[in-house]
Amino acid sequence: MNEIMTQLVAVQEPVHMETLRNLVPLYLHDLSAFTPELSPNDKGLFEYEGLHLYEEDDRLKAFLIVHDSAIAGFLMLNEPPYTFKEVDYCVNELFVLNSYRQKGLARTAIQQVFGQYPGKYVIFQLADNARAISFWRKIYEENNISYTEKEELYDGELCNFQHFEIGTK
């Protein structure tokens, strides 16, 4: 049921980019619970460095998650050189507004991305973000995705990395 009502809308129009700009600080606020590296600027706003690049480079793809015509979140998909060389894609950011969580929207969005973009993936979460790690492991289990996993430092943060392949490219 959520699959029909939930869709990804590519951020290609200025109005979509404005919506993404409005959602990103909410995501960063949530993420700040797991790292001291994120804090608001002197105006109280969380800023995403490089967000403008999603308008400028086709190798960076941003999608709004829309459910029943309402904005429910976003997903950002990166290709090299904005991710590791040995992979085709990285789901770099995934965010669902609180009122839409636990309803399968993120799962549906991810399945849509996997259907559109087969290839080698890397996904990583901050090591302290147990909820995100658990979420992704459930995604792999539900979709019979074989993956490798390891913890390592990335930009000074301990992260949990998973590597896997979807279809063939």
C-alpha positions in Angstrom: 0.0 0.0 0.0 2.8 2.5 0.8 4.5 1.6 -2.4 1.7 3.2 -4.5 1.2 6.2 -2.2 5.0 6.8 -1.6 7.2 8.0 -4.4 10.5 9.7 -5.0 10.5 13.0 -6.7 13.9 14.0 -8.2 15.1 17.4 -7.0 15.3 19.1 -10.3 13.1 22.2 -10.0 14.0 25.3 -7.8 10.9 24.6 -5.7 12.1 21.1 -4.9 15.6 22.4 -4.0 14.0 24.9 -1.7 12.1 22.1 0.0 15.3 20.1 0.4 17.0 23.1 1.9 14.2 23.4 4.4 14.4 19.7 5.4 18.1 19.3 5.7 18.5 21.2 8.9 15.9 19.0 10.6 17.9 15.9 9.5 21.2 17.5 10.7 19.5 18.3 14.1 18.5 14.6 14.4 22.0 13.5 13.4 23.6 15.8 15.9 22.5 13.5 18.7 25.2 11.0 17.6 28.2 13.3 17.0 29.7 16.4 18.6 30.8 17.5 15.1 27.4 18.9 14.2 26.2 22.1 15.8 24.1 25.0 14.6 25.7 28.2 13.2 25.5 31.5 15.1 21.9 32.0 13.8 20.8 28.6 15.2 20.7 26.9 11.8 22.3 23.5 10.9 24.0 23.9 7.5 24.9 21.2 5.0 28.2 22.1 3.3 28.0 21.4 -0.4 24.2 21.1 -0.7 24.3 23.4 -3.7 26.3 20.7 -5.6 23.1 18.6 -5.8 21.8 21.2 -8.2 25.0 21.4 -10.3 26.3 17.8 -10.7 24.4 14.9 -12.2 26.5 12.5 -10.1 24.7 13.8 -7.0 21.1 12.9 -6.9 18.6 14.2 -4.4 15.0 13.0 -4.1 12.1 14.1 -2.0 10.1 11.3 -0.4 6.4 12.2 -1.1 3.6 10.3 0.5 -0.1 11.0 -0.4 1.1 14.3 -2.0 2.8 15.5 1.2 6.6 15.9 1.7 7.7 13.1 4.1 11.5 13.3 3.8 14.4 13.0 1.4 17.1 10.7 0.1 20.5 11.6 -1.4 22.4 9.3 -3.7 26.0 9.9 -4.6 28.2 8.5 -7.4 32.0 8.7 -7.7 33.9 10.9 -7.2 31.5 11.8 -4.4 31.8 8.4 -2.9 34.4 5.7 -2.8 36.0 4.6 -6.1 35.1 0.9 -5.7 31.4 1.5 -5.6 28.8 2.9 -8.0 26.5 4.5 -5.4 26.2 5.6 -1.8 22.9 6.4 -0.2 24.6 9.4 1.5 21.6 10.7 3.4 18.1 9.4 4.3 15.6 11.3 6.3 11.9 10.9 7.1 10.0 13.4 9.2 8.9 12.1 12.6 5.2 11.9 11.7 6.0 9.5 8.8 8.5 7.2 10.6 7.7 3.6 11.3 5.3 3.5 8.3 7.5 1.9 5.7 8.2 5.1 3.6 12.0 4.9 3.9 11.9 1.2 3.0 9.8 2.0 -0.1 12.0 4.8 -1.1 15.1 2.7 -0.8 13.5 -0.1 -2.9 12.7 2.4 -5.6 16.3 3.6 -5.6 17.6 0.0 -5.8 15.2 -0.7 -8.7 16.4 2.4 -10.6 20.1 2.2 -9.8 21.5 -1.3 -9.8 25.2 -1.6 -9.0 27.7 -1.7 -6.1 26.7 0.2 -3.0 28.2 1.4 0.2 26.1 2.6 3.1 27.4 3.9 6.3 26.1 5.1 9.6 27.6 6.8 12.6 28.6 3.9 15.0 26.5 5.4 17.8 23.4 5.5 15.7 22.0 2.1 16.6 18.6 2.8 15.1 20.0 3.6 11.7 22.3 0.5 11.8 19.4 -1.7 12.8 17.2 -0.1 10.0 19.7 -0.9 7.3 20.3 -4.4 8.5 16.5 -5.0 8.3 16.6 -3.6 4.7 19.3 -6.1 3.8 17.4 -9.0 5.5 14.0 -8.2 4.0 15.5 -7.9 0.5 17.9 -10.9 0.7 20.9 -8.6 0.2 24.2 -10.2 1.0 26.5 -7.6 2.5 29.8 -7.1 4.3 30.1 -4.9 7.3 32.9 -3.3 9.2 33.6 -0.4 11.6 36.2 2.2 10.6 37.0 5.9 11.0 35.7 8.3 8.4 36.4 12.0 8.7 37.4 11.4 12.3 34.1 9.6 13.2 33.6 5.9 13.9 31.2 4.6 11.3 29.6 1.3 10.5 30.0 0.5 6.7 28.1 -2.0 4.6 29.1 -3.0 1.1 26.7 -4.9 -1.2 25.5 -5.2 -4.8 22.1 -4.8 -6.3 21.5 -6.5 -9.6 24.1 -5.9 -12.3 25.2 -2.7 -13.9 
